[in-house]
Amino acid sequence: MTSVLAAEGITVEREPSGVLGRCWERLSGRHAPETVEAALKAAVARARSEHGWQTGPDTDWERLTLAKGNWTVMAGFAAEVPPGGQAPVIVSLTCVDGGDTTTAPTAPSAPSLAPAPAST
């Protein structure tokens, strides 16, 4: 996923769960607010066309979702950005059925974008 995002100009840091048996990763970064939506949509399209990701489950939230194997990706960005600021980009990767929890798919099968759900 990081390479798909980078191809669209979005640089993110990877944060794996770090807990044995936990099946999630989070990618976070910032992007110019004027082009963040277009960059995320282009990255999702690239993940589908070049890496075999499919449209993910429909959510009630305005998020971009993808699915591949036992992984679901949700990507999003903040709608409101302070003047002169960068738009935060959050990509959450979740293992759906408990398959291989050691790592998310990597390039060329890298996960696609989607916003991370709020944690409680």
C-alpha positions as CSV (number, residue, x, y, z in Angstrom):
1,M,0.0,0.0,0.0
2,T,2.8,2.4,0.8
3,S,4.1,2.1,-2.8
4,V,0.7,2.7,-4.3
5,L,0.2,5.8,-2.1
6,A,3.8,7.0,-2.9
7,A,3.0,6.7,-6.6
8,E,0.3,9.3,-6.1
9,G,2.5,11.6,-4.0
10,I,1.3,10.5,-0.5
11,T,4.1,9.5,1.9
12,V,2.9,7.5,4.9
13,E,4.5,5.8,7.9
14,R,3.6,2.2,8.6
15,E,2.4,1.3,12.1
16,P,1.9,-2.5,12.4
17,S,-0.2,-3.8,15.3
18,G,2.9,-5.3,17.0
19,V,0.7,-7.7,19.0
20,L,0.8,-11.4,18.2
21,G,-2.6,-12.4,16.9
22,R,-3.7,-8.9,16.1
23,C,-4.4,-8.4,12.5
24,W,-4.2,-4.7,11.5
25,E,-1.9,-2.0,10.3
26,R,-2.2,1.7,10.0
27,L,-0.6,4.0,7.5
28,S,-0.6,7.7,8.2
29,G,0.7,10.8,6.5
30,R,-0.2,14.2,5.2
31,H,-0.9,15.6,1.8
32,A,-1.8,18.9,0.2
33,P,-5.5,19.5,1.0
34,E,-6.3,20.7,-2.6
35,T,-5.3,17.4,-4.1
36,V,-5.7,14.8,-1.3
37,E,-9.1,13.4,-2.5
38,A,-7.9,13.0,-6.1
39,A,-4.6,11.4,-4.9
40,L,-6.5,8.9,-2.7
41,K,-8.9,8.0,-5.5
42,A,-6.0,7.5,-7.9
43,A,-4.2,5.3,-5.5
44,V,-7.3,3.2,-5.0
45,A,-7.7,2.9,-8.8
46,R,-4.0,1.9,-9.1
47,A,-4.3,-0.7,-6.3
48,R,-7.2,-2.2,-8.3
49,S,-5.7,-2.2,-11.7
50,E,-2.0,-3.0,-10.8
51,H,-2.3,-5.1,-7.6
52,G,-5.6,-7.0,-7.9
53,W,-7.5,-5.3,-5.1
54,Q,-11.3,-5.3,-5.4
55,T,-13.9,-2.8,-4.2
56,G,-14.3,-3.4,-0.5
57,P,-17.4,-3.6,1.7
58,D,-19.8,-0.7,1.6
59,T,-19.7,1.5,4.7
60,D,-22.1,4.2,5.9
61,W,-19.0,6.5,6.1
62,E,-17.6,8.3,3.1
63,R,-14.5,6.1,2.9
64,L,-12.6,4.3,0.1
65,T,-12.6,0.6,0.7
66,L,-10.7,-2.3,-0.9
67,A,-10.5,-6.0,-0.2
68,K,-8.0,-8.7,-1.2
69,G,-7.7,-12.1,0.3
70,N,-8.4,-11.8,4.0
71,W,-7.5,-8.0,4.1
72,T,-9.8,-5.0,4.0
73,V,-8.4,-1.5,3.5
74,M,-10.2,1.7,4.4
75,A,-8.8,5.1,3.4
76,G,-9.7,8.6,4.1
77,F,-8.7,12.1,4.9
78,A,-9.9,15.0,7.1
79,A,-12.5,17.1,5.5
80,E,-11.4,20.3,7.3
81,V,-7.8,21.4,7.3
82,P,-6.5,24.5,9.0
83,P,-5.4,27.3,6.6
84,G,-1.9,26.5,5.4
85,G,-2.0,23.0,6.9
86,Q,-1.7,19.6,5.3
87,A,-4.6,17.2,5.2
88,P,-4.0,14.1,7.4
89,V,-4.4,10.8,5.5
90,I,-5.2,7.6,7.4
91,V,-5.2,4.1,5.8
92,S,-6.3,1.2,8.0
93,L,-5.7,-2.4,7.0
94,T,-7.6,-5.1,8.8
95,C,-7.5,-8.8,8.6
96,V,-11.0,-10.1,7.9
97,D,-10.9,-13.8,8.6
98,G,-7.8,-14.3,10.7
99,G,-5.5,-15.7,7.9
100,D,-1.9,-14.8,8.0
101,T,-1.6,-12.1,10.7
102,T,2.1,-11.6,10.5
103,T,2.1,-8.9,7.9
104,A,-0.1,-7.1,5.4
105,P,0.4,-7.8,1.7
106,T,3.3,-5.9,0.3
107,A,4.1,-4.6,-3.1
108,P,3.2,-5.6,-5.7
109,S,0.2,-6.9,-3.7
110,A,0.2,-3.9,-1.4
111,P,-3.0,-3.0,0.3
112,S,-5.1,-0.1,-0.9
113,L,-6.3,2.9,0.9
114,A,-9.0,3.6,3.4
115,P,-9.5,5.7,6.5
116,A,-8.9,4.3,9.8
117,P,-11.9,4.0,12.0
118,A,-11.8,6.1,15.2
119,S,-10.4,4.0,18.0
120,T,-12.0,3.9,21.4
